[in-house]
């Protein structure tokens, strides 16, 4: 449980860090899925890396674990849904999952990966807060 | 630090991120436009309504000579490294499936840089690109970028639809929606 929580947190930290300096590339990747209007894509591309960094840091620290892991699970489900819809519409959208250098085309294995991450996040939320979590200290306080 | 203050700090942080993103998007420099084309300094002499500049290339379907084309022509000028071109392949493939028997399709590479953004462009690079992105329409490597110099509209990909009488019916660059290209092709076929 602790290992999964830290791995998920680490993954979100890396993913957010790789995107944070490239909002224009991220916007192009999100726009490539052709699901959202441009006025929404821009702010999402600017905010998403910071949200991922925040979720990652909170998961690693075990702070508000249940709610943070639930948000992460929803986020991974949304990613998986967006990729599945692109695959079904035959859109070869670049995943952009790990920054501008990730030009792998969104496909079914990506959907599977996101669903697995969503399941892992749900598991963390269910078993929250788990060992070495800041939440435990808060409970005692 | 109490739970209450941590919740408050988190809420403030999330609000700052959300409000900051909206402010930067609407008032910050350069973020307002979501890029849909990879910039290129080249703007060719091709113009809508004008005779289409002649070109010939050796494509994966054989020699393509605009002067000998008997059907309307759908031309794409792309760069293998351009993410917008990579995404747009699915749109062009769909159009090719619909119009392939009535329109001549040809994609021509228009950059001297390869798919990795560093190595020089080559015939093999174009073929690898076509294989990687499951391109089914004919594509050609143009070593001197002659077609790009004639048709490119400042960005990759650039699309031109050339009517049967060899006039340019449509010319635009960027990730263009399927419906827009579909109606442009429909118009070119009906002779409007």
HADDOCK unambig.tbl for C-alpha pairs under 7 A between the chains (distance, minus, plus):
assign (segid A and resid 24 and name CA) (segid B and resid 31 and name CA) 6.73 0.50 0.50
assign (segid A and resid 24 and name CA) (segid B and resid 34 and name CA) 6.74 0.50 0.50
assign (segid A and resid 24 and name CA) (segid B and resid 35 and name CA) 6.97 0.50 0.50
assign (segid A and resid 27 and name CA) (segid B and resid 34 and name CA) 6.05 0.50 0.50
assign (segid A and resid 28 and name CA) (segid B and resid 34 and name CA) 6.14 0.50 0.50
assign (segid A and resid 28 and name CA) (segid B and resid 35 and name CA) 5.87 0.50 0.50
assign (segid A and resid 28 and name CA) (segid B and resid 36 and name CA) 6.61 0.50 0.50
assign (segid A and resid 32 and name CA) (segid B and resid 87 and name CA) 6.81 0.50 0.50
assign (segid A and resid 38 and name CA) (segid B and resid 34 and name CA) 6.47 0.50 0.50
assign (segid A and resid 42 and name CA) (segid B and resid 25 and name CA) 6.13 0.50 0.50
assign (segid A and resid 42 and name CA) (segid B and resid 31 and name CA) 6.93 0.50 0.50
assign (segid A and resid 42 and name CA) (segid B and resid 32 and name CA) 6.71 0.50 0.50
assign (segid A and resid 42 and name CA) (segid B and resid 34 and name CA) 6.59 0.50 0.50
assign (segid A and resid 43 and name CA) (segid B and resid 21 and name CA) 4.99 0.50 0.50
assign (segid A and resid 43 and name CA) (segid B and resid 22 and name CA) 5.21 0.50 0.50
assign (segid A and resid 43 and name CA) (segid B and resid 25 and name CA) 5.75 0.50 0.50
assign (segid A and resid 46 and name CA) (segid B and resid 21 and name CA) 5.25 0.50 0.50
assign (segid A and resid 47 and name CA) (segid B and resid 17 and name CA) 5.91 0.50 0.50
assign (segid A and resid 47 and name CA) (segid B and resid 18 and name CA) 6.16 0.50 0.50
assign (segid A and resid 47 and name CA) (segid B and resid 21 and name CA) 5.37 0.50 0.50
assign (segid A and resid 90 and name CA) (segid B and resid 90 and name CA) 6.26 0.50 0.50
assign (segid A and resid 91 and name CA) (segid B and resid 87 and name CA) 6.82 0.50 0.50
assign (segid A and resid 91 and name CA) (segid B and resid 90 and name CA) 5.40 0.50 0.50
assign (segid A and resid 92 and name CA) (segid B and resid 87 and name CA) 5.11 0.50 0.50
assign (segid A and resid 92 and name CA) (segid B and resid 90 and name CA) 5.84 0.50 0.50
assign (segid A and resid 93 and name CA) (segid B and resid 87 and name CA) 5.35 0.50 0.50
assign (segid A and resid 94 and name CA) (segid B and resid 87 and name CA) 6.85 0.50 0.50
assign (segid A and resid 138 and name CA) (segid B and resid 3 and name CA) 6.10 0.50 0.50
